[in-house]
Amino acid sequence: MSALAAMLARDLRVAVRVGGGALIGVLFFLVVVTLTPLALGPDLALLQRIGPAILWLAALLANLLALDRLFAADHEDGSLDLIMTGRAPLELVVAVKGLAQWLTTGLPLVIATPPIGLFLNLDAKAEGALVLTLLVGTPGLTFIGLIGAALAVTLRRGGLLLAVLVLPLTVPVLIFGVAAANAAVMGPVPFGTPFTILCAFTLASIVVGPFAAAAALRQEME
């Protein structure tokens, strides 16, 4: 447990030190939300209606931006070889790295959503539902992304392959995340129905993601 805690602290320090993660995601959020009204025009009703979808897409793409170097940096400096030969189970190590990734990438997006949502004319109810769905759904995006990051770890330019592998797997999370946010604002579907399914997808990804990513790492490093 002490080794896993040390690894979590190390990944958090590295993410803050290199200026990635939170800064990139929030800036990407801001750019998307700033450009969208310019492209669609000053239609406040339209912006309010499509606001949850825009922010969910921005969260998905911001998550992909940070996944590219999740395992690649450890592979380049030799840390990954030491991790794989250590006493800690590789599945737990991968889960810890996923947690650090979410804390430095997903959580800042959730925190930044209320002020950024004002640009899309979202009211307090819509923002509350959107924050709740992102808080539950972004861990699912991160732990699904672990699989793609592990498969692309040995590739010098694996960013494109990572997007191709991860995007189809994240479609259910995206669909039910947006559906839950829209249900809380416009209905007629109850909020609990898509939100429960979103929770199920996230829990499944948290359980399956580390095992699948660990198996992919073992295969890629052989």
Beta strands, then each sheet from edge to edge (+ up, - down):
end
